[in-house]
Amino acid sequence: MDSFSWQIGNGRMAMFWMDIWCGNHPSKQEFTRLFRLARQKEGTLADFMRNYGLSGEEWNDLFTRSLLGREEVMLSKLVVRVSSAVLVLDVEDNFCWAHDRNEELSVRKCSELLIMDGGD
């Protein structure tokens, strides 16, 4: 599902672990080890920011056990990623499609991709 991503507004639609909301891959792929240790695997970006804030210490409650040194480094990178997200409370998250310059899903563009894919 790397064809879709979220342009973040209030963070209430983008799923924290499952969706692409920062970078090119979902957090569960970029932080696989942390995802496996996570108590909560579902929830939106807004949920995680509200519950865990931007401090690495608060994030430790998210996991099933204490993190090891390498995992702490991963957590630091995850916290940096989250802190780069700026929520705009009065703006909805926007679902974007990567195969279009305007990031809009159209029947025409989808048909073109299907035809190109079928030509192999």
C-alpha positions in Angstrom: 0.0 0.0 0.0 3.0 2.3 -0.6 0.9 4.0 -3.3 -1.0 6.0 -0.6 0.2 8.4 2.1 -1.3 10.9 4.4 -0.8 14.6 4.4 -1.2 15.3 8.1 -3.7 17.8 9.4 -5.2 17.0 12.8 -3.7 13.4 12.8 -7.1 11.8 13.5 -7.2 9.6 10.3 -3.6 8.5 9.7 -2.9 5.2 11.6 0.4 5.6 13.5 2.0 2.3 12.8 0.1 1.2 9.6 0.0 4.3 7.4 2.6 6.4 5.6 2.4 9.8 7.2 6.1 10.7 7.2 8.8 9.3 4.9 8.1 6.6 2.3 7.1 3.6 4.5 4.7 2.9 7.4 6.3 3.2 10.8 5.8 -0.5 11.3 8.2 -1.2 8.4 10.8 1.4 9.4 10.7 0.4 13.1 9.9 -3.3 12.8 11.4 -4.3 16.1 9.6 -1.5 18.1 6.3 -2.4 16.3 6.7 -6.1 17.5 7.2 -4.9 21.1 4.4 -2.3 21.0 1.4 -2.9 23.3 -0.8 -0.8 21.1 -0.6 -1.6 17.4 -3.6 0.4 16.4 -4.3 4.1 16.9 -4.0 7.3 15.0 -1.1 9.7 15.0 -3.1 12.1 17.2 -3.8 9.2 19.7 -0.1 8.5 20.0 0.9 12.1 20.3 -1.7 12.7 22.9 -0.9 9.6 25.0 2.9 9.6 24.7 3.9 13.1 23.9 7.3 13.9 22.5 9.4 12.6 25.4 11.2 9.3 24.9 10.6 8.4 28.6 6.8 8.5 28.1 7.1 6.3 25.0 8.7 3.5 27.1 5.2 2.7 28.4 4.2 1.8 24.9 6.3 -1.4 24.9 5.8 -4.9 26.5 9.3 -4.8 28.1 12.1 -2.4 28.7 14.0 -1.5 25.6 17.6 -2.6 25.0 20.3 -0.2 23.9 19.8 -0.6 20.2 16.0 -0.4 20.6 16.5 2.9 22.6 18.3 4.3 19.6 15.4 3.3 17.4 13.0 4.8 19.8 15.0 8.1 19.7 14.6 8.1 15.9 10.9 7.4 16.2 10.5 10.3 18.6 12.3 12.6 16.2 9.9 11.5 13.5 6.9 12.1 15.6 8.2 15.5 16.7 8.5 16.5 13.1 4.7 16.1 12.6 2.8 19.3 13.3 -0.9 18.8 13.9 -3.3 21.4 12.7 -6.5 20.8 14.7 -9.0 22.4 12.3 -7.6 20.6 9.2 -8.5 17.0 8.3 -5.8 14.6 7.3 -5.7 14.3 3.5 -5.3 10.9 1.7 -2.8 11.2 -1.1 -2.0 8.9 -4.0 1.7 8.7 -5.0 1.1 8.0 -8.8 -0.1 11.4 -9.6 1.6 14.8 -9.6 -1.3 16.3 -7.7 -1.5 13.3 -5.4 -5.1 12.7 -6.4 -6.6 9.3 -7.3 -8.4 9.5 -10.6 -10.0 6.8 -12.7 -8.0 7.8 -15.7 -4.6 7.6 -14.0 -5.6 4.3 -12.3 -6.7 2.9 -15.7 -3.3 4.0 -17.3 -1.4 2.2 -14.6 -3.5 -1.0 -15.0 -2.9 -0.9 -18.7 0.8 -0.4 -18.3 1.0 -3.2 -15.7 -0.9 -5.6 -17.9 1.5 -5.1 -20.8 4.3 -7.2 -19.2 
